[in-house]
Amino acid sequence: MLTDNFNLDAKSISRLSSRGLSLKTLKEQLSEELELSIELWKAQGLHVIRHQGYYYFDTKFIPIHQAEFCIVDIETNGSKIEKHQIIELLL
């Protein structure tokens, strides 16, 4: 899950893909320097860019006809995480 390894709360992660995050909000939540965090995210495949004073996932600015998608179908033997497991992955 993204929030496990990403030093931002769930609301801020959501805002990176929609309205953007201010520099102040990012700095309040990060334990490392902003530039270091951005480089670490980039190395993990999460590209965060600055646009008009706010930070966004770069995918916000990719036209849908130029985007690449990976569709995954996950089959489980139930809906409870504690009791059930993944039984099939289709890519």
C-alpha positions in Angstrom: 0.0 0.0 0.0 1.3 3.4 -0.9 0.8 5.0 2.5 3.0 2.4 4.2 6.2 3.7 2.5 5.1 7.2 1.6 5.7 9.8 4.4 2.4 11.6 3.6 -1.1 11.1 5.0 -3.8 9.6 2.8 -5.5 12.9 2.2 -2.2 14.5 1.0 -1.6 11.5 -1.3 -5.0 12.0 -2.8 -4.4 15.7 -3.3 -1.2 15.0 -5.2 -3.3 13.5 -7.9 -6.0 16.2 -7.9 -5.7 19.7 -6.4 -2.0 19.6 -5.6 -0.1 20.1 -2.3 1.6 23.3 -1.2 5.2 23.4 -0.2 4.2 24.2 3.4 2.0 21.0 3.6 4.8 18.8 2.2 7.4 20.2 4.5 5.1 19.7 7.5 4.7 16.0 6.8 8.2 15.0 5.5 10.9 13.7 7.8 13.6 14.3 5.1 14.4 17.3 3.0 11.9 17.9 0.2 14.4 17.4 -2.7 15.7 14.1 -1.2 12.1 12.9 -0.8 11.2 13.7 -4.4 14.3 11.9 -5.6 13.5 8.8 -3.5 9.9 8.8 -4.8 11.2 9.1 -8.3 13.5 6.1 -7.8 10.5 4.2 -6.7 8.5 5.2 -9.8 6.5 8.0 -8.1 7.2 11.2 -10.1 6.2 14.3 -8.2 6.5 17.6 -10.0 6.0 21.3 -9.2 3.4 23.2 -11.2 2.3 26.8 -10.5 3.6 26.6 -6.9 1.9 23.2 -6.0 3.2 19.7 -6.1 1.4 16.9 -8.1 1.9 13.4 -9.4 3.1 14.0 -13.0 0.3 11.7 -14.3 -2.1 14.5 -13.7 -0.7 16.3 -16.7 -0.5 13.3 -19.1 -3.3 13.3 -21.7 -5.2 10.0 -21.5 -4.4 9.0 -25.1 -0.7 9.2 -24.2 -0.9 7.3 -20.9 0.2 3.8 -20.3 -2.0 1.4 -18.2 -1.5 -1.9 -16.5 -4.8 -3.6 -15.7 -4.7 -6.3 -13.0 -7.5 -8.5 -12.0 -7.1 -10.0 -8.5 -9.3 -12.9 -7.5 -9.6 -13.8 -3.8 -11.5 -16.6 -2.0 -13.3 -14.0 0.2 -13.4 -10.4 1.3 -11.8 -10.5 4.8 -8.1 -9.8 4.8 -7.6 -11.8 8.0 -9.3 -14.9 6.7 -9.0 -15.0 3.0 -6.1 -14.8 0.4 -5.4 -14.0 -3.2 -5.9 -17.1 -5.4 -5.3 -15.7 -8.9 -3.7 -12.7 -10.6 -4.5 -11.8 -14.2 -2.4 -9.2 -16.0 
